Amino acid sequence: MDDLQVLGVVCILGVTCYAMRAGGYVLAASMRDDGIAARFLRLAPGNLFIAFIVGGCMSGGLAGLVGTVVALVTMAVTAREWAALSAGFAAAFAASAIVP
């Protein structure tokens, strides 16, 4: 594949990405605020976040699971994101150092 073809593919992907984003904005603007689709879309970011976290926990082994549980408990107790992240990373690091 030569450089001109690569440039063409990048341009096509850029136009496609922009069209999808613009279409999403147009669709969201035409949606009712009290409909079921609007309620679902308000929940979507949290659902996606949970899906990514679960995948990371399962692939991280015991250290990832320990770090996640510590981060969740710290967040529930303190309601501070940075405290939860710091505690979670520290717990995952300690668990990975203890368990090979």
Phi, psi and omega in degrees: 000124182273175186297325181293322177293319179297316178299320178298317179295318179297318179296317179297317178295321178296316179295319179297316179298316179296318180297320179293319179294315179296320177297323177296319177295318179296316179296317180295325179291332182270358183274145176288147181284338184256009182280168181291326179294320179295319178296319179296316181293331175292332179274342187301315181301319177295319179296318179295320178299314179298319180298319179291321181294316180298318177299318178293321179295316182291327180274345182274353179073206183295321180296318178295321178294316179297314179299320180293315180297316179297319179295318179296316179294317179297320178294321179293325183279314188261336185060031179239121183297315184293325176294318180294317179296315180297314180295320179296314178296319179296318180293319179295321178295316179295318180295323179287334177283328182278312182262121181291000000 
